[in-house]
Amino acid sequence: MEFICYPKCSTCQKAKKWLDENKIVYTERHIVEANPSAEELKMWYKRSGLPFKKFFNTSGMLYKEMKLKDKLSEMSEEEQIKLLATNGMLVKRPLVVDEDKVLVGFKEAEWKEKLR
């Protein structure tokens, strides 16, 4: 299982602590140093069953600076995927990815249910 995070993010720190406390084995990946590729994002999106907008870090400074709230609705899914692949700070985190599931953001109840 891969745990994709930004180490300075408090939500990522909480999620990591939760994984460690629950003795869940994972490989950590720094989302900025190893930004997800367009191919990965496309695969994760399909596996997650979530709307693609959920993959955007809507509370991030970069998202706000780029005024993406107004622009995303006019972009194709392909354009959105390519945009997300340009900068890890645009991607909602943390992400947990394994063969059969993709979790976006840290919601303890959901993680408890899906990572046992």
C-alpha positions in Angstrom: 0.0 0.0 0.0 1.2 3.5 -0.9 0.6 6.4 1.4 0.9 9.6 -0.6 1.3 12.7 1.5 2.9 16.1 2.0 4.9 15.7 5.3 4.2 19.3 6.5 0.4 18.9 6.2 -1.3 18.4 9.5 -4.0 16.1 8.1 -1.3 14.0 6.5 0.5 13.8 9.9 -2.7 12.7 11.6 -3.3 10.1 8.9 0.3 8.7 9.2 -0.1 8.5 13.0 -3.3 6.6 12.6 -1.7 4.2 10.1 1.2 3.6 12.5 -1.1 3.2 15.6 -3.1 0.6 13.6 0.0 -1.2 12.5 -0.8 -0.8 8.8 2.2 -1.3 6.6 2.7 1.3 3.8 5.3 2.9 1.7 5.4 6.7 2.1 5.6 8.9 -1.0 6.2 12.7 -0.9 3.5 14.2 -3.2 5.7 17.1 -4.3 9.0 15.2 -4.8 7.2 12.3 -6.6 4.1 14.0 -8.1 1.5 11.6 -9.4 1.6 11.1 -13.2 -1.4 11.6 -15.4 -1.5 7.8 -15.9 -1.6 7.2 -12.2 -4.2 9.8 -11.5 -6.4 8.4 -14.3 -6.1 4.8 -12.8 -6.7 6.0 -9.2 -9.8 8.0 -10.3 -11.3 5.0 -12.0 -10.5 2.7 -9.0 -11.8 5.2 -6.5 -15.4 5.6 -7.8 -15.2 9.3 -6.7 -16.0 12.4 -8.8 -12.8 13.7 -10.3 -13.2 17.1 -8.4 -12.4 15.1 -5.2 -8.8 14.8 -6.3 -8.3 18.5 -6.2 -6.9 20.2 -3.1 -9.6 22.8 -3.1 -8.4 24.4 0.1 -4.8 24.8 -1.1 -3.2 28.1 -1.9 -2.2 27.1 -5.4 -5.8 26.0 -6.2 -7.0 29.4 -5.1 -4.3 31.4 -6.8 -5.0 29.7 -10.1 -8.8 30.4 -9.6 -9.5 26.8 -10.4 -13.0 26.9 -8.8 -14.2 28.9 -11.8 -12.1 27.1 -14.4 -12.6 23.4 -13.7 -16.1 23.2 -15.0 -15.0 24.5 -18.4 -12.1 21.9 -18.6 -12.4 18.4 -19.9 -11.5 15.5 -17.6 -8.3 14.9 -19.7 -7.3 18.6 -19.2 -8.0 18.3 -15.4 -5.9 15.2 -15.2 -3.0 16.8 -17.0 -3.2 19.9 -14.8 -3.2 17.8 -11.6 -0.1 16.0 -12.9 1.8 19.2 -13.1 2.0 19.9 -9.3 1.5 17.7 -6.3 0.2 20.7 -4.3 -2.9 20.7 -6.5 -3.7 17.1 -5.4 -6.0 16.4 -2.4 -4.0 14.5 0.2 -3.3 12.2 1.8 -4.0 9.4 -0.6 -3.9 5.7 0.1 -3.5 3.5 -2.9 -3.4 -0.3 -3.2 -4.5 -2.9 -5.8 -8.2 -2.5 -5.0 -8.8 0.8 -3.4 -8.0 4.5 -3.4 -8.8 6.7 -0.5 -8.6 10.5 -0.9 -8.3 12.7 2.1 -8.2 11.5 5.7 -11.6 10.5 7.2 -10.9 8.2 10.1 -14.2 6.3 10.0 -13.8 5.6 6.3 -10.2 4.5 6.8 -11.2 2.3 9.8 -13.8 0.6 7.6 -11.7 0.2 4.4 -8.2 -0.5 5.8 -9.0 -3.4 8.1 
